Amino acid sequence: MIGTSLGLLLALLAIGIPVAVTLVLLALILGTVFSPMSLWSVFGELSWSASSEFTLFAIPLYILLGEILLRSGISEKMYHAISLYLSRLPGGLMHANLGFSTVFAAMSGSSVACAATLGKVANPLIGRYGYNERLFLGTIAAGGTLGILIPPSIPLILYGVLTETSIPQLYLAGIIPGLLLAALFMLTVVIACWWRPAWGGTPVVSTWRMRIAVLPDLIPPLIIVVAVIGAIYAGIATPTESAALGVVMAILLSAWRRSLSWRMIVAAGEATVITTAMLTLIVIAAFLLNFVLSAIGLSQVVTNLFTASGLSPTGLIITAIVFYLVLGMFLESLSMLIATVPLIVPALRMAGIDTVWFGILMMVLMEVALLTPPVGMNLFVVQGTRDKGDVRDVIIGALPFVAIMFVFIALLVAFPDIALWLPRVLSV
């Protein structure tokens, strides 16, 4: 039954059927073939309960926040401000790419949005300053992945809903790993440009007068980040309410910058509706599939396989890591999360593995999936922002950062407190 289900899933995706439709078709096929009773009658109720989950209301708000910042020009000015502060490091604007990604990730929660925004702003600078194109593109693709690790992360919200794990705890757990991974990316750039100084391009001229002058472009977005994240941990707002606060602050900032217009609001709203509709349909399909898998006993079969394997908790974790690394090469990262986590996490929970910690590990594995061909989404997003060149340039440029992610996964397994220390100390 497991082989049949996985084979059907991969076959449907391979022929180009959308993820949501694939999950629903798989649920219908498995329910019809293996269930002794009709499951159609509960599909309507399940769809409603899945789409009306209050926590999921945060997703369109975080998407709208990122769209407003992008379409109002605030993100472009923020990139310029960050570049003046970080460009003196070996690697110049490549550090600005990673620094911008870290901040923008804390406002948008989306890796694809982060990579697309950064690619449009930074790509024209490659030739102007003489950077090594492949490494520069690699920083854009890798930096974009931080959007699913640093809170407020949309995939972390979905993981929390699917596994009934505290989202504030997950957000706390993602802060230190996200910042540490960003620092390791920057260290990679420093080492590469120390080894090959020509890769670092022409230094960008920046003075303290220039840096002080751009503080109005940098401080307000940082205030939004602090307000959105801080409101959750201060107990003032839920993740959904905090997202709404961020949207209001972004609108006010746009008005202050005189970039607020009905055209911009409508464009941001349309993009938000399209993305939200896609995500909501995937979530509903995943809930339907998970219900069918439980009804036909497949979820319990998977749990029993893990528990009967005799593997230690560390062995189970390594097995899960290998499974996701391989699956991530062929399955889009969000689809991988929604389709498999409800099956894997119950078995890991029975083995005593902390679901908050595994959620952070899962986000890093999704980041690897975003950078590994043939389906690495960020690779093609970054390629789509270029005027010319082959996608192989982006793939080769991302390889050093994929290697660093492997190192970071090993660190997370060896030292779980990298993710768990902050949630334990603050006890949200």
N, C-alpha and C positions, 0 to 999 in steps of 0.2 A: 504493500500500500504506500509506503514512504517513497519507494523508487518511482511508482506510478505518478504520485503527486508531484514530485520534483521534476520528473521528466515532462509532464504536462505543462508545468509552469515555465520551464526553460523553452519548450517547443513553441508555446504561444507567444512568448516574448521575442523569440528568434524570428518569427515571421512578421514582426512589426505591429502586433496588436498592442494598443495602449495599455499601460500598467493596470489602471482601474478596471478596464474591461477584462483583462486577463484574469485578475483576481476573482471577479464575479463569475466568469465562465468556469474557472476552476472550482469555485464553490458549488455551482449548479451541477457540474459533471460529477464531482465527488459525492454530493448529496444524493443525486439520482441513482448512482451506481452502488454506493455502499451503505446508504441509510435505509433502514426498514420502514421508516415513516416519511411522509412528505414534509419538507422543511420550508416550502414556499410560503406557508401561512405566516411565518414569523419574520420574513424578510423586511416587510414594511415597518414593523415595530423596531427591529434592529437598526434599520437605516435612520429612523427618526432619533433613536437614543444615541446613536453614534454621532450624528451631525449636531445634536443639541447639547453635547457635552460642554459645560460652561468654560472649562479650561481652554478648549480649542478656540474660543472667541479671541484669545490673545493673538492667534496667528495672523488674521487679516490686519490687525492693528499694527503689529511689528512690520508686516510687509508694507503697509501704508506709510509708516514712519520712514523706512528706507527709501521708498519712492519719492516722498516729498523732499528729503535731503538731496537725492540725486537730481530731481528735475528742477529744483530751485537754484542749483549751482553751488549749494553750500558744501557739498562733498568735494568739488573741484578746488574751491578755495582752501578747504581744510588740508587737502593733499599738498598744496603749495606751501602752506604754513609748516606742516610737518617736515617737508623737504628742507627747509631752511635750518631746522634744528638737527636733523639726522644726516644730512648730506656730507658732513665733514668726516664721517666714519669711512674706513676703507670699503669701497663699494658704492659710495655716494647715494644716488637716488634709489638704489635697490633696497636700502634700509628704509627710505621713505615709503616704498611699496609695502614693506612688511609692517611698518609703523602705522600707516594708513589702514591697512587690512585689520590690524588689531583693534583700532578705534572704531572703524566702520562696522566690524563684526559685532561690537558691543551695542550697536544701534539698529542693525538690520536683521541679524539672526539668520542670514541666508548666505551660503557660500557662493552660489551662482551669481547672486546680485552683487556680492562683494567683488568677485573676479571680473564681472562684466563692467562694473563702474570703474575699477582700477585700470583695466585694460584700455578703456576709452581715454582716460586721463593721461596715463603714463606712456603708452606705446609711442606717441610722437617724439618722446624725449630720447629714445634709444640712439637714433642717428645723430641728433643734435649734440649729444655729449659723448658719443663714441663708445658706448657700453658694449660688452659682449652680449649679443642679442639673445642667445640661448639662455644664459644664466639670468638675464634680466626678465625674460619671459617666464622662466622658472619661478622667480620670486613672486610674480603676479599670480600664477596658477597656485603655488603653494600657499601664499598669503591669503588667497581667497578661501581656502579650506578652513581657516580659523573661524569662519562664520558659523560653523555648526558645533564648535567647542566652547567658545567664549559666550557667556550669557549676554543677552537673551537669545538662546538658540532655538529655532523652530523644531529641528529634529529632537532636541532634548524634551520639548513639550510633548511631542508625539510618543517618545519613548516612555515618558512618565505616565501618559494616559494608557498606553497599551500594557504596561507592567504594574500599574497602580503604585508608582514610586513618587515620592514627594518631589514636586518640581522645584520649590525653593532649595531643597537639599541638593538636587542635581545642579542647579545654577551655582550654588556655593562650591560644589565639587569641581565645576568646570573652570573656575577663575584661575587658580594656580597652574593647573596643567596647560591652560590656554596661553598664559603669559610665559610659562617656561618653554613651551614649544615655539612661540614667537621668538624668544631669546635664542634658542638653538638654531632657528633659521637664520637669524642675523649673524650668529657666530659662524655658520657655514659660509655666508657671504664674505665675512672678514677673512677667513682662512683661504678661500678661493682667490680673493683679490690680493692677499699677501703672497700667495704662491704665483699668481699671474697678475702683476700690477696693472697691465694694460686692460684687463677686463673691467677695471673700475671706472674707466672713462675719464673725461675731463672734469676736474673739481667744479662744483657749483659755488659761485660766489655768494657768500652770506656774511653779514655783519650783525652785531648785536642790535644796531639801530633797525636793521631790516627785520630781525626776529621779533623785536618788541612791536614793530609796526603791524605785524600780522597776528598778534595775539587776539584781536577781535574775531579773526577767522577761525581760531583754534579753541579758545576758552568756551564760547557758547555751546558748540557740539559736545565738549567734554562735560559741561554742566548737564546736558541732556542724558548722557551716559550715567553720570552719578545719580541723577534723579530717578531714572528708570530702574536701575539696579538697587539703589539705596532705599527706595520706597518699599520694595519687597521685604528687605531684611530689617527695616525699621518697624515692620508690622503695620505700616500705614496703608498699604495697598496689596491686593492680590496680583499675580502676574498679569492678568487681564486688565485690571485697573491701572497698573503701572504702564502697560503698553498704551492705554488711552492717554495717560498723562504725557507720555513721550510724543504722541501725535499732536496734542495741543501745543506743547512746547516747540515742536518743529514748525507748526503753522505760524506761531508767534515770531519765531526766529526768521522765517521766510518773509513775514510782513515787515519786520525790522530791517531786513536786508533789501526791502522793496522788490522782492522777486516773487511775491505772492500774486497770483492771478487766477481767474476762473479757468483759463485754458490749462494752467499747470495743475490745478486741483482735479479737473476732469480727467486729464491724462494719467495722473497718479491713481485716481479712483478706478479707472478702466483697467490699468495694469494690475492693481490690487485684486479686483474682482476676478480677472482671468486666472491669476496665480492661486487665489483662494479656492476658486471652483475646482481647479485641478487637484489641489491637495485634499479638499473635502471629499471629493469623489473617491480618491485613493483610500482615505481613512474609512469611509463607509464600506468600500469593497473589502478592505482588510478585516473589518469587524464581521462582515458576513462570512468571509473565508474562515476566520478563527472560530466562529460559532459552529460551522459545519465540521471543521477538524475536530472540535471537542465532541460534537454529537456522534461522529462515527468512530471516536476513540483514538484518532491518530495522535492527538496531543499527548495522551497518556502513554501511547506506544513509544513516542520519542523520549518522554521522561523516563520510562522503564529501561529503554536502551542505554541511556546515560547512567542511570543508577546501577544497572546490572553489568556495566562494563568493568567495574572494579577499579576504575581510574581514581586517583587522588584528586582533590580540588584543583591542584596545579595542573594535573594531566587533563582535566576537563577544560580548563582555561586555555591550555595550549591547543587542544583539539578545536575549540571554538575559534581561536585566532586563525589557525590554518584554514578552517572552513570558510571564514569570512574573507580572508585574503584571496582565496581562490574564487569564491562567489563574486567578490567585488570586481573582478576583471570582466565579468560577463553580465552583471546585473547593475542597474542604476542604483546609487547608494540609498536613496529614500525607499525605493521598492524593496531593497534588501532588508532594510530595517523593519518595515511594516510586515513583510511576508514571513520573516523568520524569527523575530524576537519573541513573539508570543509562544513559539514552540520551544525555544532554547532556554529562556529565562526561568520557567518553572523548574526545570531540571537543575539549573545552576543554583537556584534558591534552595532546593532540597539538599544540595551539597554544602550549604552554608556560605555560599559566595554572596557578598554584599551587592545588591542590585544597583545601588547608587554608584559604587566603584565600577561595576560592569558597564553601566550606562556611559561613563566617561571613556572607558576602553572601547566601547562600541562606536562612539563618536570619532575616535582616532582611526579606527578601522574603516569607518565611512570616509574619512579624509583620504586615506590611502586609496580607496576605491575611486575617489574623484580624480586621482592622478595616475591611475594605471589603465593603459589601453587594454582592449579595444573600446571600452565604454566609459573611459574617464571623462566625466562631464566637464570639469574645469579646463581640461586640455582643449576641448573643442570650443568652449566659451571664449577662452583667451585667443584661440586661433581666429575666431569670428570677429574679434576686434582689430585684426591686422588687415592691412591693405594688400600685402603680398607675403609669400613665403609658404613653407610646407609645415604641416602640423608636427612633423618629426622634430622640428626645432624646439617646439614647446615640450614635447615628450622628453627629449634629451636634457633640456634645461631643468625639468622637474625631477630628474633622477636623483640628484644629490639630496633633495628634500624628502623624497620617498625613503631613501636610506636613513635619514635622520628620524623619520617617523618610526621605522623599525627599531631603532635604538630607543626611542621614547616609549614604544610599546613594552620593550624589555624592562625599562625603568619603572613603568607603571606596575608591571607584574612583580618585580622585585621589591618595590617600595610603594605599597598601596596607599600609604599616607600622603603621597603627592596629591591624591584626589580627596582623601577622607579626612585629612587634618582640619581643614577649615570648617566643614560641616559639623565635625565633632566639637570643635571649640565654640562655635557660635550656636550650635544646637537649634537650628531653625525648625 
